[in-house]
């Protein structure tokens, strides 16, 4: 688990960068004192419940609310799932409430495309003790959605890109880059703080870590973002996307520069996590609940031992599957700064078989 002191320092740094131009914004991140109260209150609950339950309680819950999507991006990890599943509003509300009561205060909302879920923004806005990172492809985010996000006050939209327009359109579809630019403009006009995310692949690693592209994002209004390594999954190991060792070395050096320059500040996954905080999967720092309700160690590890429809979250966190992953995988050396669960996938498969976990893919 990343120490809370360093976690708070990184959060404070992000807030200082987000503040310019946010005067008058009602978003939680525009009010550092209020956000600090939410974080510290959640941290107290989290630590108390860890002592009471005897298992880690994650700070982050990644929630795939739907598998439905209006795009079909090359290399998307959700290709291993059927597109017809979606968590009900009642289930989403229950899971968030249950996790928040345990002390989880950051929720990452993904899909599919979350904005295809009716009433989602209003539902998230009801939780004043949580902050939601809403990952969206941006194509359904217009002026009306920007106003609804602003009204919710606790939602930070994260708009997905692949680099400059040609690369975004190549992976996501013709014309998507223009729609994303329009979405960012809508958010900026509404004075909604927002970030970006980029899937780092062999094809785009130089561009998405370049100073030139970060300057474009800064001008568009983004003040922070996430660089996420492409991790192949069994049903979609797209040739030509997987990072080589040379790519990882280039990415690590460039991403560190972009992080320190902080215009915008880029948070790397898994680089910062695995080199400074160890693997955070299986409840050490995060869990992933997919649109079928299966609780996975992280979005890129498609095994589960339990379903949120059948068991309460504390019982799931204590499962033998998660416990074995935390004990065997999370603390392994990681000299190549890669996803440990992918690097040791045969070991993960063995642990899944040993503990009665199952594959969650059903395309």
Buried (B, 14 or more C-beta within 10 A) or exposed (E): BBEBEEBBEBBEBBBEBBBEEBEEBBBBBBBBEBBBEBBEEBBEBBEEBBEEBEBBBBBBBBBBBBBBBEBEBBBBBBBBBEBEBBBEBEBBBBBBBBBBBBBBBBBBBBBBBBBBBEEBBEBBBEBEBBBBBBBBBBBBBBBEBBBBBBBBBBBBBBBBBBBBBEBBBBBBBEEBBEBBBBBBBBBBEBBBBBBBBBBBBBBBBBBBBBEEBBEBBBEBBBBBBBBBBBBBBEBBEBEEBBBEEEBBEBBBEBBBEBBEEBBBBBBBBBBBBBEEBBBBBBBBBBBBBBBBBBBBBBBBBBBBBBBBEEBEBBEBBBBEBBBBBBEBBBEEEBEBBBBBBBBBBEBBEEBBEEBEBBBBBEE
